[in-house]
Amino acid sequence: MKYFRVHTSDIAYLTQQPRGIFTTVGKLVDAKILTEEETAEYWKQRKYFEKVLPVPPFYKDGNPDRAITWFKDTPQGNVIWNQLTFYRQMCAKYGLKLYRSETTEIPDEIIYEDDFQIAVKDQREDLKVKVKEI
């Protein structure tokens, strides 16, 4: 199976991995960079994605294992990717380059899995990842 992440080049403090697209746009909201209309749309989009994409339970505990999520390259995972138009638009508008990392290997210890994604902790340093700018 193939797995993929969509992220910026910024390294997240907690995970020490590139910051994912959901967190990246959330940080724009927190910094009050988006317009009022964009912020309202962000909350609408976020509510939708929290309804259709399971939120791994470790996030409610502050992600103590410093896990990162990878989409599964499956019909379900790709549906979510195709619906992330607003997030991609906000990154483009505010000058944030996005990258797609892909691997055919399990990145390390899976601590969560659903139909759309896996979450791993302690990602292997020797993981073979193909990265391309979107």
Buried (B, 14 or more C-beta within 10 A) or exposed (E): EBBBBBBBEEEBEEBEBBBBBBBBBBBBBEEEBBEEEBBEBBEEBBEEBEEEBEBBEBEEEEBEBBBBBBBBBBEBBBEBBEBBEBBBEBBEEBEBEBBBBBBEEBBBEEBBBBEBBBBBBEBBEEEEBEEEEE
